[in-house]
Amino acid sequence: TEKDLAALKITDPKVPSIPLETVDPALWDVVKVYGYPANGGTTISYTEGKVSGFENSLYKIDANIDSGNSGGGVFDAKGKLIGLSVS
């Protein structure tokens, strides 16, 4: 009940996947955050921001993270997954 993340193994080759690559963004790199906010139902939301700092193993970003969006993908400008949002 305290965890907010699920990992899924997709076995259908027709379902697109996101490659998990190690991407280390630099300070002020543009990031895009996607998710389904708590009050948005089935509508995906999108915000954009920049990497504004680093703390331990976390990236600080200035993009708005709406309630319910935590766990959504954070992507670099090339569309590569760099992490998951936490609010």
N, C-alpha and C positions, 0 to 999 in steps of 0.2 A: 504493500500500500504506500510505501514511501518512495518507490522508484517510479520514474516517469518515462521510461524508454523501453522499446521492444526491438529486438533484432529479428528480421525475417529472412528465411532462406527461400529464394524464389527459384522454382525448378522449371517453370514454363519459359521456354526460349523466346516466346513472343513478347514477354514482358520486359521492357527496357530496364536496365539497371544503371546505377551510378558507380563507376570504378572508385575503389578506395585507394587513393594515392596519398603519399605524404607531401603536403604542400605547406610551406612555411611562409605566411604573408609577412610583408615588411610594414613598418609604421606608415600610416596614411594610405595603404592600399585600399581600393574600393572593394566592399563586400556586399553581397546580396543575401537577404534572409527571407526564407519562405516558411509558411506554416499555416495552420488552421486555428485561428483564434477562438477562444471559448464562446464568444457571442456570434461567430461567423458561420456556424453550421458547416455546410459542405463547401463553402467558398474559401479558396486558398488566398492568403494575403502575402504581400511582398513589400519589403522595405529595403532601403539601400543606405549604406553608411560607409565609414572608413575605420580601419584599425587605428585605435587611438592610444593603445598601450599594451603592455604585457605584464602579467602577474603570475608567478610560478609557472604552471603549465597551461595557463588560460590566456586567451586573447581578449582584450577589451575592445569593444566596438561601440560606435556612437549611433548605430541604427536603432530605431524603436523596436522593442520586442513586446508585442501585445500579450495580454493575459491569455494563456492557452497555447501560445506559440512556442514555448520552451520545448526543446527536443526537435525543432525544425532544422532543416539544413541551412548551413552558412556556406556560401560559395564565393570563390574569387572571381575576378573579372573575366576569366577564361571559362567559367562554369565548372571548375574543379571544386569538389567538396573539401572544405578546410576544417569543418567541425560542426557541432550542433549547438543551437542557442540554449542558453540558460538564463532565466530571468530572476 
